[in-house]
């Protein structure tokens, strides 16, 4: 079912916005079952686990608190987004989000509710999954719960001991960057690096905002993603949830109509159209915390984008993939599934077993 409204920017337009569309959950399997990564799961019959009890606990938590879904997806994303393809470290294996240095990364603010849920589940099922697996499974369950695709999950990640983590990362026990692409020193993508000092503020956005465009591209390339996969992952993640000024300094939802649902609809407008609808104009706004973001109004509601989101509009290479995904929504669903599967298995080569329940 869908609720539809005439586009407010053009009363004669035949376009409609689909505020909420309910899909049947689908399982996507690519032809070779590799999902764009080298980590082909091993359904070998040994050590196969029934994850139904843990899935049920996560689903119950989501039913009680709908705002939890975007949080669990973001948490899983951030556990994986530290991977370095050249150094062969970082990512979800090791469960390093448990350690103080990584949990205190400003990019990881606001995860107390997710951590509380995972500690309770771990206490109830102490041997079923590691924290590293649990942190990622929550994101899979949340995507499915919101109406997104059912993406096959694989488990087998380890929880590093203090000694293991120190041996790999040193005293911090965590994978940090050099600050080149994130002023916090984090390996995670930065929302805004600031404008270029090599051109005026009146220059085209693709030149003026080159520092953030370059930081986004280099951050995802470090993990092993190309431009198309980068676009798929940003769109997948930022269709959900909202920014809280007390957490990040940014304010408001990305998609105000239904921030706790999969909003890239097969038909209609939805989240992808916020990037492509020519009628929509974004204005730069400075939040109370002094952060730059961009906003537009639809039906009296405010829709927000970070500078890193606007890069998908400003950069010609990113934009062509956004427009292609907008024309081919089912293809986006498939490729976003591939990219998510690849993201969540970075650094886990050869250790994962496919869930069969």
C-alpha positions in Angstrom: 0.0 0.0 0.0 1.1 3.6 -0.6 0.0 7.1 0.3 0.5 9.4 -2.6 0.5 13.2 -2.9 0.9 15.6 -5.8 4.3 17.2 -5.8 4.0 20.6 -4.1 6.6 22.3 -6.3 4.5 21.9 -9.4 0.7 21.6 -9.1 0.4 20.4 -12.7 3.0 17.8 -12.4 2.1 14.2 -12.9 4.7 13.1 -10.3 3.6 11.7 -7.0 5.5 11.2 -3.8 5.0 7.9 -2.1 5.3 8.6 1.6 5.1 5.0 2.8 5.2 1.9 0.7 5.1 -1.6 2.2 7.1 -4.2 0.3 7.3 -7.9 0.8 10.8 -8.7 2.1 12.9 -10.4 -0.6 16.1 -12.4 -0.4 18.6 -11.2 -3.0 21.2 -13.6 -4.2 23.7 -12.6 -6.9 24.4 -15.3 -9.5 27.7 -16.4 -8.1 26.7 -15.9 -4.4 29.9 -13.8 -3.8 28.0 -10.5 -3.5 30.9 -8.5 -4.9 33.4 -9.7 -2.3 36.0 -12.5 -2.0 34.4 -13.8 1.2 32.3 -16.7 -0.2 30.6 -18.2 2.8 31.1 -21.8 3.7 27.8 -23.7 4.4 29.9 -26.8 5.2 27.5 -28.4 7.7 30.0 -27.9 10.6 29.2 -25.5 13.4 26.0 -24.4 11.8 24.1 -22.2 14.2 20.4 -21.4 14.5 20.3 -17.6 15.0 16.5 -17.5 15.3 16.6 -16.7 19.1 18.9 -13.7 18.6 17.0 -12.5 15.5 13.8 -12.6 17.5 15.2 -10.5 20.3 16.4 -7.9 17.9 13.0 -7.8 16.1 11.2 -7.5 19.4 13.4 -4.5 20.3 12.7 -2.9 16.9 8.9 -3.5 17.3 9.1 -1.6 20.7 11.3 1.2 19.5 11.1 2.1 15.8 13.9 4.6 16.0 16.3 1.8 16.9 16.4 0.5 13.3 18.4 3.4 11.8 20.7 3.2 14.9 21.5 -0.5 14.4 22.2 0.0 10.7 24.6 2.9 11.4 26.3 0.9 14.2 27.0 -2.0 11.9 28.2 0.4 9.2 30.6 2.1 11.6 32.0 -1.2 12.8 32.9 -2.0 9.2 33.9 1.4 7.8 37.4 1.3 9.4 38.8 -1.3 7.0 42.0 -0.6 5.2 42.5 -2.8 2.1 46.2 -2.1 1.9 47.0 -2.6 5.6 44.6 -5.5 5.8 43.1 -4.5 9.1 40.1 -2.7 10.5 36.5 -3.7 9.8 34.1 -5.8 11.8 36.4 -8.7 12.7 37.7 -8.3 16.3 34.7 -6.3 17.6 36.9 -3.3 18.3 33.9 -1.1 18.9 34.0 -2.6 22.4 37.2 -0.8 23.2 37.2 2.7 24.7 39.2 4.5 22.0 36.9 3.4 19.1 33.7 4.0 21.1 34.9 7.5 21.9 35.6 8.4 18.3 33.2 11.4 17.7 31.9 9.7 14.6 30.6 6.9 16.9 28.7 9.1 19.3 25.1 8.2 20.2 25.4 4.4 20.3 24.5 3.8 24.0 21.1 2.3 23.1 22.6 -0.1 20.6 25.3 -1.2 23.0 22.8 -1.7 25.8 20.7 -4.0 23.5 23.7 -6.1 22.4 24.9 -6.5 26.0 21.5 -7.8 27.0 21.3 -10.2 24.1 24.9 -11.4 24.7 24.0 -12.1 28.4 21.0 -14.2 27.4 22.9 -16.1 24.6 26.6 -15.9 25.7 28.0 -18.5 23.3 25.7 -18.2 20.2 27.5 -15.3 18.6 30.5 -13.0 19.3 29.9 -9.3 19.9 31.6 -8.8 16.5 28.9 -10.9 14.8 26.1 -9.5 16.9 27.0 -6.0 16.0 26.7 -6.8 12.3 23.6 -9.1 12.5 21.7 -6.2 14.1 22.2 -4.2 10.9 21.0 -7.0 8.7 17.9 -7.6 10.8 17.1 -3.8 10.9 17.3 -3.5 7.1 14.9 -6.4 6.6 12.6 -5.1 9.4 12.3 -1.7 7.7 11.1 -3.3 4.4 14.5 -3.6 2.8 15.9 -6.7 1.2 16.7 -9.9 3.2 20.5 -10.1 2.7 22.1 -13.4 3.6 24.2 -13.1 6.8 27.4 -15.0 7.6 29.0 -15.4 11.0 32.4 -16.3 12.3 33.9 -13.0 13.4 36.1 -13.1 16.5 36.2 -10.8 19.5 39.8 -9.6 20.0 41.3 -9.8 23.4 43.1 -6.7 24.8 46.4 -8.4 23.8 45.2 -9.3 20.3 44.0 -5.7 19.7 47.3 -4.2 21.0 49.4 -6.4 18.8 47.5 -5.2 15.7 46.7 -1.6 16.5 49.0 -0.6 19.4 47.9 1.0 22.7 44.6 2.4 21.2 43.5 -1.2 20.4 41.6 0.3 17.5 42.0 1.1 13.8 42.4 4.9 13.4 43.4 7.0 10.5 46.0 9.7 10.1 43.5 12.6 10.0 44.0 13.2 6.3 40.4 12.6 5.4 38.7 13.1 8.7 39.7 15.9 11.1 38.9 13.6 14.1 41.6 11.2 13.0 38.9 8.6 12.4 39.0 6.2 9.4 35.2 6.7 9.0 33.9 9.2 6.4 33.7 12.8 7.5 30.5 14.8 7.0 32.3 18.1 6.0 36.0 18.9 5.4 35.3 22.6 4.5 35.5 24.5 1.3 38.6 24.7 -1.0 41.1 27.5 -0.3 42.1 27.3 -4.0 38.9 28.9 -5.3 36.3 31.5 -4.3 33.0 30.7 -2.6 31.3 31.6 -5.8 33.0 28.8 -7.7 30.9 25.8 -8.9 30.2 23.4 -6.0 32.2 20.6 -7.6 35.3 22.8 -7.2 34.3 24.7 -4.1 33.6 21.5 -2.1 36.4 19.5 -3.6 38.0 18.7 -0.2 34.9 16.8 1.0 34.3 15.2 -2.4 38.0 14.0 -2.4 37.7 12.8 1.3 34.6 10.7 0.5 36.2 9.2 -2.6 39.5 8.4 -0.9 37.8 7.0 2.3 35.7 4.5 0.3 38.6 3.7 -2.0 40.7 2.8 1.1 38.1 0.2 1.9 38.1 -1.1 -1.7 35.0 0.5 -3.1 34.5 2.1 -6.4 32.3 5.2 -7.1 29.2 3.2 -7.8 29.5 1.1 -4.7 30.1 4.3 -2.7 26.9 5.8 -3.9 25.0 2.7 -3.2 26.2 2.5 0.4 25.6 6.2 1.2 22.1 6.1 -0.2 21.3 2.9 1.6 22.5 4.3 4.9 21.2 7.8 4.7 17.6 7.0 3.7 17.2 6.2 7.4 17.1 8.1 10.6 18.0 11.7 11.5 20.8 13.7 13.0 20.6 14.9 16.7 22.2 18.2 17.6 23.4 16.9 21.0 25.2 13.9 19.3 26.7 15.3 16.1 25.8 19.0 15.9 23.7 18.3 12.8 19.9 18.5 12.9 16.9 16.7 11.4 16.0 13.7 9.3 17.3 12.8 5.8 13.8 11.6 4.8 11.2 13.3 7.0 8.2 11.3 5.8 9.3 7.9 7.1 12.8 7.9 8.6 12.5 4.4 10.0 11.6 2.7 6.8 13.2 1.7 3.5 12.5 4.8 1.5 14.0 4.0 -1.9 10.7 2.8 -3.4 10.4 0.6 -6.5 7.8 3.1 -7.8 7.1 6.8 -6.9 9.6 9.3 -5.7 11.0 8.6 -2.2 14.5 9.3 -0.9 16.3 9.0 -4.2 14.2 11.8 -5.7 15.6 14.2 -3.1 18.8 14.0 -5.2 17.3 14.2 -8.7 14.0 16.1 -8.6 14.8 19.4 -10.5 12.2 21.3 -8.5 14.0 20.9 -5.2 16.4 23.5 -4.2 18.8 23.2 -1.2 20.0 26.0 1.0 23.1 26.0 3.1 22.2 26.3 6.8 24.4 26.7 9.8 23.2 24.7 12.8 23.2 26.0 16.4 26.4 24.0 16.9 28.0 25.7 14.0 27.8 22.8 11.5 27.1 23.2 7.8 24.2 21.3 6.3 21.7 21.7 3.4 17.9 21.8 3.7 14.9 21.7 1.5 11.2 21.9 2.3 8.4 19.5 1.1 4.9 19.8 2.5 6.2 22.0 5.2 8.7 19.4 6.4 12.4 19.9 6.4 14.7 17.4 4.7 18.4 17.6 5.6 21.5 16.6 3.7 25.1 16.6 5.0 27.8 18.1 2.8 29.0 14.6 2.1 25.5 13.7 0.8 25.5 16.8 -1.4 28.7 15.5 -2.9 26.6 12.9 -4.7 24.8 15.8 -6.5 27.9 18.0 -7.0 30.4 15.5 -8.3 29.6 14.4 -12.0 30.8 10.9 -11.5 28.8 10.3 -8.4 25.7 12.0 -9.9 25.6 9.7 -12.9 25.3 6.7 -10.6 22.6 8.4 -8.5 20.6 9.2 -11.6 21.0 5.6 -12.9 19.9 4.2 -9.6 16.9 6.5 -9.7 15.9 5.2 -13.1 16.5 1.6 -12.0 15.2 1.2 -8.5 15.3 -2.7 -8.4 18.8 -2.6 -9.6 19.7 -0.3 -6.7 18.1 -2.7 -4.3 20.3 -5.5 -5.7 23.5 -3.5 -5.9 23.0 -2.0 -2.4 22.6 -5.6 -1.1 25.9 -6.5 -2.8 27.6 -3.4 -1.4 26.3 -4.0 2.1 27.4 -7.7 2.0 30.8 -6.6 0.9 31.1 -3.9 3.5 30.2 -6.1 6.4 32.6 -8.9 5.4 35.7 -6.7 4.9 38.6 -8.2 6.8 36.7 -11.5 7.3 38.1 -13.4 4.4 38.0 -17.1 4.9 36.5 -17.2 8.4 32.7 -16.9 7.7 29.9 -19.4 7.6 26.6 -18.8 5.9 23.5 -18.6 8.1 21.1 -21.3 7.0 18.1 -20.6 9.3 
